[in-house]
């Protein structure tokens, strides 16, 4: 199969769209990366993608209003209101032209702590980054920077939860050496400060680790991301910590 002359991918242009999208060969991609690099250098704002606002303007909610809407969703969840689901075909067609989530959540990958479900959010309502332990790693920070800079999200919630397996593993690792797969061990290392502090404090060390870990990752988002810090300083963004109790099914703020 012949290679594309501008991107070297074996892909015939005459019979199918370019893999990088219309008019986006290697030069287009390099220009896009250059734009991202320029945005990173200046901190804020990054260029808004053409499709992001074409069908849906960014939310007009303030950070506090976004938090209120999120928590109202958890109240509906507690009241066992029907889940909104993926919306009808018309709603999904609108979403095909862009997205305008009103909040972002950095949550745990745990199957019992899905933010869209806990907050009764529909398709396109909340921007979600998840990993085991709701950690502000490179992928999560970059994702949230995109949500704030390009989609105008006014609220980030770092959401921990009861009976978190990652927190339990971090507590075990803080107590004794464990033979763990390399990636799993490396993933848990950022949770060790929270686990050690929880062990010193006593009580329910897993819950203590979850709560401290949430607070640490709220701080980490602000200290490690100039983009998020600038938006918070300008009061365009609020970053909050929260805890999901599996027993009561309630989300509550972590101060
Ligand atoms: Zn978890």
Boltz pocket constraint, residues with backbone or C-beta under 6 A from the ligand:
constraints:
  - pocket:
      binder: B
      contacts: [[A, 108], [A, 109], [A, 110], [A, 132], [A, 133], [A, 134], [A, 161], [A, 163], [A, 164], [A, 165], [A, 166], [A, 167]]
      max_distance: 6.0
